[in-house]
């Protein structure tokens, strides 16, 4: 049995995160030793490593919870993970396109000459672009 501190170090998260996962029902409440400390087994470490790895892939806790529920029922949620991965990849591809467009706009802005602002302009580099000037 491992204390919360040891589990946190093994997994690479803070003890407060472990307590949060418990409150959220993702990690079963643990037994406490005679000293009042929470103790965990290797299954808890495995679950927390799964959660951490899933989060590193962009999977949210809201998305992880059903995966853990399936696993608890003895099912492997791999098909669900693949669908989540497809969805996230699509989102990333869209974001990359948006960022590439932004890069293009910023490069064009940097190539513009700075002109004297009219009386009611803040910065003609931005304002004249927005109005088509």
Secondary structure, 3 states (H helix, E strand, C coil): CEEHHHHHHHHCCCHHHHHHHHHCCCCCCCEECCCCCEEECHHHHHHHHHHHHHHHCCCCHHHHHHHHHHHHCCCCCHHHHHHHHHHHHHHHHHHHHHHHHHHHHHHHHHHCCCCCCCCCCCCHHHHHHHHCC
